[in-house]
């Protein structure tokens, strides 16, 4: 069972780890290790990843979510992560924020997807206070009716992770690698990707967003900075991450299935 750590302020402790340009697969491996082997609370912030990657949820099916042929031709990596949620393409314009918490340290939040999502939206409402029309629509963060943040979660017996890919900016051509999902949020209204999403850069700078996110976390936790070096190599060498890169063979097989 997780050991509760409380600061002098009476708030539970949270370690803040700031990274820049860490490959998204490495980030997912770190996060899963911290979720499953650590007893601390963590906020992981990764300001961009090194190159474009498509990231699917744990139950995602490539044939339904990805344009297989151009992905293979352009050698775009496809990752299946350890959490649920939808499919995104991420790159240097994406800002990633993940909260990994002991359920007892956010005792007023039931450890189920919807309450955790609601808690996160309240935290980010502090970040975006006075900025556009921020709200949580279904499972997405939006300004008005346009999405700029996609969420995913994993919940264990005593802990949970809620992580978000924020579109600070994006390359329009990369959106063509994604299919229109069969199960889309109602508010999408059958819009294509470019009509459905919007970049955060039109509303807030990257540095202000990161600073305000850390400030908002400080309203719930006693935050403490932790160096990336402390988490980049899992202390528990027996831990085996489940997020992984799909092989070309798997993608080719998915492409054949989609044709049938």
N, C-alpha and C positions, 0 to 999 in steps of 0.2 A: 504493500500500500504506500502511496506517496506520502512523504514527510512534509508537513505544512511549515513553510518558512514565512515569518512575519517580521516586517521591519519595525523600527521604533515608531513609525507613524501609525502603526496598527494595520496598515495595508499589507497584503501578501506581496512578496518579492516577485519581480519579473526581470529577466535578463533581456536586454536589447542587443541584438547582433545586427550591425549594419555591414552590408556587403555591396560590391559593385561589379557587375558583369560576370558573376559566377554562373557557369553553365546550369541550366534549369534542372537537368537530371541530377547533378551533384547537389543542388539545393534540395530537391525532393528526397534524396538519400539522407541528407543531414536531418531534415525535418522528421522523417519517419523514425530515424534512430532516436532523436530527442523525445518523440512521442512515446516510444515503446520502452526506452531504457533509462530515461532521466526522470527525476522526481521534481524538477524545477519548472517554473513557468517561463515561457520564452516568447519574444516577439522577434521574428526574423524579417529583415527588410533587405531585399536585393534590388538594387537600382539598375535594372536592365540585365539581359542575358547576352551571351557572346555572339549568337547567330540565330536565325529563325529556326524554331522548332514547333511542331504541332504536338499538343499535349491533350490526351484523351483521358476521360474518367476510367475508373477501374473496370466498368462494364461496357465501355465504348466499343462499337463495332466499326472498324475502318471502312468497310464497304458502304456503310450508311452515312459516314461523317466526313470522309476525305475523298478528294479527287485523286484517285490512285495513280493514274498515268502521269500527270504532270508532277506529282510528288516524287515519283520514282525518277522521272527524267531530270528533275532539278535537284535531286538528292537532298530533299528536305527530311530531316529526322522526324520520326513519329514515336512518341513516348506514351506508354500507358502508365499513369500515375497510381499511387496507392489509395487515393481518395476518390469519392464519387464525383458528381458534377458533369458538366458538359465539355465540349471540345473547343480549344482556343489555339491560335497561332501566336507565339510570343517572340520577341526579339529585343533589340537594344532600346526600343521605345516603351517597353513594358516595365512597370514598377510592381514588384511582388511584395505583399505583406502577409505574414502568417502569424497567428496567435495559437500557441500551444499551452493549454491550461489544465491544471488540476481542477476537477469539477468542484471540489470543496473550497477552492479559492474564489470561485464565482458562484457562491452558494444560492444566490437568488435566481440563477439560470438553470432550468432543467436541462439535463444532458441529452437533448434531442435536437434534431436539425432545425426545426422552426424556432424554438427559443434561443438557440445559439445565433441563428441568423438575425433575429430581432435585436439581441444584445449588440451584435456587431454594427447593425445599422444605427443604433443609438450612439455608439462610439464615433462612427464616421460622421454622424450629423453634427458632432462638435467640430470635426475637421473642416467640414464644408459649410459651416454656419455662415449665412449671408452670401453664399456663393451659389448662384443659379437655383434651380429647383431640384435639390438632391432628395432622393427617396429610395427605399427598397421596393422594387416591383418584382413580385414572385421571388426568384432567387438571385436577382441581379441588382446592382447599384446603377441608378440612372440619373441623368439630368433631364427632367421632363419625361419624354418617351424614348430617349436615346441612351443605350447602354454604354457604360465606360468601365464597369467592373464585374467580373465573373467570379463566382464563389464555389468552393468545394470544401468538404468536411470528411473527417473520419472520427469515430467515437469509440473509445475503448471503455473498459470497466470503470476506471478512475480518472481518465483524462480525455481530452478532445483537441482536435486541431481544426481551425477555421482559416483557410488561406484564400487569398484574392489575387487575381491578375488585373492590375489597373492599366488601362490603355492611356498612358500619358500622350503617346503618339503612335501611329501605325503607318505601314506602307500599304496603300490601297491594293497593289497587285498581289500582296500576300493573301488577301482575303479570298482570292479565287481558288486557293487550295482547299477551301472548306466547302462542303455541300450544305445546302439548306437542310437542317435537321428535321427528321420526321416528327419528333416531339419538340415543338418550339413553344416558348411562353406566349400566352394569349395576346399580351400587349405588343408582340412583334408585328402582328397584323400582316403576316406574309411578306414583310419587307425584306429586300436582299441585305447582305451584310453592311454595305456602305450606307444604306438609308437607316439602318438599325443602330449603328454604333456612332460614338463621337469621341474625339480626343480630349483628354483632360487639359492639355496645354492651352486650350482656349479659355480656361477658367482659373488655373492655378499653376504656379511654377513647381518643378520637381522638388526643389529644396524646401519650399514652403509646405508642400504636401507632406514630405517626410517629417519635417519639424513638427507640424501640427498633429500628425499621427502619434508621434512619441509623446507629445504633450497630452493628447487625449488618453493614451494608455496610462499616463501618470495620474489621471483622475480615478483610476480603478486599482492601480498597483503602485508599489514603490519601485520605480524603474532604476536599473543599474546597467551601464554599458559593459558589454563583454566582447572581447576581441574574437574575430573570425577564426583565428588560429586555434582557439579553445574548442571549437566545434567541428572544424573541417575534417578531422580524422576521428571517427567514432572510437570512444574509449573501450566500448564493448566489441571486441573483434569478432565475437560469435554472431553478432547481429547480421542478418542478411536482408537487404532492402528488397522490396517487391516492385517498386517502380522500375521500368525497364524500357529499353529501346526495342521497337519491333524490327524484325529482320526484313530484308527485301523479299525473302521467300514468303513470309507471312503476308506482306502487302500484296505481292503478286497473286497469292492464293485468294486474298480478299477481292482483288480486282476481277478475277475469273468468276467468283461467286456473284459479284454485282452484275455481271453480264448475263448470267443464266436466268 
